[in-house]
Amino acid sequence: MKKIILASVALISAMICADAQSVFPNPIIRNIYTADPSAHVFGDTLYIYPSHDEDNAFSFSMKDYHVFTTTDMKTFSDRGVVFSPFEQTTWAKKAAWAPDCVERNGKYYLYYPTDQKHIGVAVSDSPLGPFKDPLGHPLLSIDSPGVICDRDFIDPCVFIDDDGQAYMFVGQNTMCCIKLNEDMISYDGQVHIIEGLVEFFEAAWCHKYNGKYYLSYSNSSLTGHQPEIVYAMSDNPLGPYEYKGVILDPVNSGTNHHSIVEFKGQWYMFYHNADLSISRGEPFTGVRRSVCVDRLTYNPDGTIQKVIPTHAQE
């Protein structure tokens, strides 16, 4: 009987591993290099808005935004370029880095950083675009009143709470937050500084689970370790937050950037690494990253278990 039980456990474990491999053929995007995935569910479809590493790039010189979709977490389709800031605005000049996209009242709002100092917003009637610049100028900049940022002003993350209030978290080294107005292209003029974040560096992401607010982010490599994805929890989206620990260990791309989303009853973490470019024998220069995904699990007390990456397969 003991041998039968052990054999059954081994079979179940093998089935789980096989399922993980079949569901997550990481990296999940292989036709182009992508990073900084912002994942959102609109209707019955999951959309990923990443930044776009160029094949021959040796620096963070991203120029446009694609969107990818899936309905089964097995097949991820490239739906093409949805916005090109340097062609579609008069003010953005370089460095189209990590974006985010949310929906409100049937319209879709793409928030994106450029020039290492501006946050723009583009609007569409469809999550697939095309997106257009409604303002003709940035929504928020490093020199806007109340902003504190001593490095790059990047990585916008927009979270809409159950009461309809929208928040945009943004920045490096210091996390700033603004309350967006109902139109999603303006704000109330006040900048809030989020407290309680240990070693915050970049890549903010806010989500809510069982009434608690979670701020996750990439911590600093300036203290002698490679960037991890860590998180803090609060009873209020503006904090203060209580640091809880590491969700994702350092990855082989140097930078670490993620998003967390629930889709069809399961929670997932999207992130990037350099597995694909390394497996192809290409020189890795900090870019040529690829988006991956793995399941995310909560403990009974609401804390998050560390995500174990599923590695690249060729």
C-alpha positions in Angstrom: 0.0 0.0 0.0 2.8 2.4 0.9 4.5 1.8 -2.5 1.1 2.5 -4.2 0.7 5.7 -2.3 4.3 6.8 -3.1 3.8 5.9 -6.8 0.6 7.9 -6.9 2.3 11.0 -5.3 5.1 10.7 -7.9 2.5 10.5 -10.7 0.6 13.5 -9.5 3.8 15.5 -9.1 4.9 14.6 -12.6 1.5 15.6 -14.0 1.7 18.9 -12.2 5.2 19.6 -13.6 4.0 18.6 -17.1 1.0 20.9 -16.8 3.3 23.8 -15.6 5.5 23.2 -18.6 2.6 23.0 -21.1 0.8 26.0 -19.6 3.9 28.2 -19.3 6.2 27.6 -22.2 8.5 30.4 -20.9 9.3 32.8 -22.3 5.8 33.2 -23.5 6.7 35.8 -26.1 9.3 34.8 -28.6 8.7 36.7 -31.9 10.2 39.9 -30.5 12.0 40.8 -27.3 9.8 42.3 -24.6 10.1 43.4 -21.0 8.3 45.1 -18.2 5.0 43.3 -18.7 1.8 45.1 -17.6 -1.0 42.4 -17.6 -4.7 43.3 -17.3 -7.9 41.4 -17.9 -10.6 43.0 -20.1 -13.6 40.8 -20.6 -12.6 37.2 -21.1 -9.2 38.1 -22.5 -5.9 38.8 -20.8 -3.8 41.6 -22.4 -0.1 42.2 -21.9 1.4 45.6 -22.6 5.2 45.3 -22.4 8.1 47.5 -23.5 9.8 46.5 -26.7 13.5 45.6 -26.7 15.0 45.8 -30.2 16.8 42.8 -31.5 20.1 44.7 -32.1 19.9 47.1 -29.2 22.7 47.7 -26.8 20.8 50.2 -24.7 17.3 50.9 -23.4 16.2 52.6 -26.7 12.6 51.3 -26.9 10.4 53.1 -29.5 6.9 51.6 -29.5 4.4 49.4 -27.7 2.8 46.1 -28.8 0.0 44.4 -27.1 -0.3 40.6 -26.7 -3.5 38.6 -25.9 -4.4 35.2 -24.5 -7.7 33.5 -23.6 -6.1 30.2 -22.3 -2.7 31.1 -20.9 -1.2 28.8 -23.5 -1.1 30.8 -26.7 0.0 34.4 -26.6 -0.8 36.4 -29.8 1.1 39.6 -30.9 -1.6 42.1 -31.9 0.9 44.5 -33.3 2.0 48.0 -32.5 -0.7 50.0 -30.7 1.2 53.3 -30.0 4.5 54.9 -31.1 5.1 58.0 -28.9 7.8 59.5 -31.0 5.6 59.4 -34.1 2.3 60.2 -32.5 3.2 63.0 -30.1 5.0 66.3 -30.5 6.8 66.2 -27.2 8.2 62.7 -26.6 11.7 62.3 -28.0 13.3 59.1 -26.6 13.1 56.1 -24.2 9.6 54.6 -24.4 9.9 52.4 -21.3 7.6 50.4 -19.2 3.8 51.2 -19.8 0.5 50.4 -18.1 -3.0 50.2 -19.5 -6.4 50.4 -17.7 -10.1 50.6 -18.8 -12.7 53.0 -17.6 -16.2 53.7 -19.0 -15.5 51.8 -22.2 -12.2 53.6 -23.0 -8.7 52.4 -22.6 -5.9 54.5 -21.2 -2.2 53.7 -21.9 0.2 55.4 -19.5 3.9 55.5 -20.6 7.2 57.1 -19.7 9.5 58.9 -22.1 12.7 60.9 -22.0 13.3 59.5 -18.4 11.3 62.4 -17.1 7.7 62.5 -18.5 4.6 60.3 -18.1 2.2 60.5 -21.0 -1.3 59.1 -21.5 -2.9 57.8 -24.7 -6.5 56.9 -25.2 -8.4 54.3 -27.4 -11.8 52.9 -27.8 -10.3 49.4 -27.9 -7.6 47.6 -25.8 -6.0 46.8 -29.1 -5.7 50.4 -30.1 -4.9 52.5 -32.0 -4.1 54.9 -29.1 -3.9 58.6 -29.5 -2.4 61.5 -27.5 -5.4 63.5 -26.0 -3.3 66.2 -24.3 -0.5 67.3 -26.5 1.8 67.3 -23.5 2.7 65.0 -20.6 0.3 64.2 -17.9 3.0 64.4 -15.2 6.7 65.2 -15.3 9.7 65.1 -13.0 9.5 68.8 -12.5 5.7 68.9 -11.7 4.9 70.5 -8.4 5.1 68.0 -5.5 7.1 65.3 -7.4 10.1 63.9 -5.6 12.5 62.0 -7.9 16.3 62.1 -7.8 16.8 59.6 -10.7 14.5 58.6 -13.6 10.8 59.4 -13.5 9.4 56.2 -14.9 7.3 53.1 -14.5 3.7 54.3 -14.2 1.2 51.8 -12.6 -2.5 52.7 -12.5 -4.8 51.0 -10.0 -8.6 51.6 -9.9 -10.1 50.9 -6.5 -13.5 49.4 -5.8 -14.9 52.9 -5.2 -13.8 54.1 -8.6 -10.9 56.2 -7.5 -7.9 55.7 -9.8 -4.3 56.0 -8.5 -1.1 56.3 -10.5 2.1 55.1 -8.8 5.3 56.3 -10.4 9.0 57.0 -9.9 12.4 55.7 -9.0 14.0 55.7 -5.5 10.9 57.6 -4.2 7.4 56.3 -5.0 5.0 59.1 -5.9 1.3 58.7 -6.3 -1.4 60.9 -7.8 -5.2 60.5 -7.7 -6.5 60.6 -11.2 -9.7 62.4 -12.0 -12.7 60.7 -13.6 -11.5 61.6 -17.1 -8.2 59.6 -16.4 -6.2 62.3 -18.2 -5.9 64.8 -15.4 -5.4 64.7 -11.6 -6.3 66.7 -8.5 -2.9 68.5 -8.4 -1.6 66.8 -5.3 1.4 64.3 -5.2 1.5 61.8 -2.4 4.7 60.2 -1.3 4.3 56.5 -0.3 5.9 55.4 2.9 6.9 52.1 4.3 8.7 50.7 1.3 12.0 49.1 2.0 14.7 49.7 -0.6 12.2 50.9 -3.2 13.9 51.3 -6.6 11.5 51.0 -9.5 8.7 48.9 -11.2 5.8 49.7 -8.9 2.7 47.5 -9.2 -0.5 47.8 -7.0 -3.2 45.3 -6.7 -5.9 44.3 -4.2 -6.7 41.0 -2.6 -9.2 40.2 0.1 -9.5 43.9 1.1 -5.8 44.5 1.4 -3.6 46.6 -0.8 -0.3 45.2 -2.2 2.5 47.4 -3.5 5.2 45.3 -5.2 8.3 46.6 -6.7 11.9 46.1 -7.7 14.3 46.8 -4.8 17.6 48.5 -5.1 20.8 46.9 -6.3 22.8 49.8 -4.8 23.2 47.9 -1.5 25.2 45.1 -3.1 22.5 42.6 -4.3 20.8 42.1 -7.5 17.2 43.5 -7.8 14.4 41.3 -6.4 10.6 41.8 -6.6 9.4 42.5 -3.1 6.1 43.7 -1.6 4.4 45.6 1.2 0.8 45.6 2.4 -1.6 48.3 3.6 -5.2 48.9 4.5 -5.1 52.1 2.3 -3.8 52.5 -1.2 -1.9 55.6 -0.1 -0.4 53.7 2.8 1.5 53.6 5.0 2.7 50.2 3.9 4.3 47.3 5.9 7.1 45.5 4.2 6.5 41.8 3.8 9.4 40.3 1.8 10.6 38.8 -1.5 8.2 37.4 -4.2 10.7 36.9 -7.0 14.4 36.4 -6.7 16.9 38.2 -9.0 16.6 37.2 -12.6 19.4 37.0 -15.2 18.5 40.2 -17.0 19.8 42.5 -14.3 16.5 44.5 -14.2 13.5 42.9 -12.6 10.0 44.2 -13.5 6.6 42.5 -13.1 2.8 42.6 -12.8 0.3 40.6 -10.8 -3.2 39.8 -12.0 -6.0 37.3 -11.5 -7.4 35.5 -14.6 -10.1 32.9 -14.5 -9.8 32.2 -10.8 -6.0 31.9 -10.8 -3.4 34.5 -9.8 -0.3 35.1 -12.0 3.0 37.0 -11.9 4.3 38.2 -15.2 8.0 39.2 -15.3 11.0 39.2 -17.7 14.4 37.5 -17.9 17.2 36.9 -20.5 16.7 33.1 -20.9 15.7 33.3 -24.5 18.6 35.5 -25.8 21.1 33.6 -23.7 19.8 30.2 -25.1 20.2 31.6 -28.6 23.8 32.5 -27.9 23.3 36.2 -28.3 25.4 38.6 -26.3 23.3 40.0 -23.5 23.7 43.7 -22.9 20.9 44.4 -20.4 18.3 44.4 -23.1 17.0 41.5 -25.4 14.7 40.5 -22.5 11.6 38.2 -22.8 8.3 38.1 -20.9 7.5 35.1 -18.7 4.7 34.1 -16.4 4.1 31.8 -13.4 1.4 31.1 -10.9 1.2 33.2 -7.7 -0.1 31.8 -4.5 -1.3 33.5 -1.3 -0.9 32.1 2.2 -3.9 31.9 4.5 -2.9 35.2 6.2 -2.8 37.0 2.9 1.0 37.1 2.5 2.4 35.9 -0.8 4.5 32.8 -1.4 7.7 33.2 -3.4 7.2 32.6 -7.1 9.4 29.8 -8.6 10.2 30.6 -12.2 9.6 28.1 -15.0 12.7 28.4 -17.2 13.1 28.7 -21.0 12.5 25.9 -23.3 13.6 25.8 -26.9 
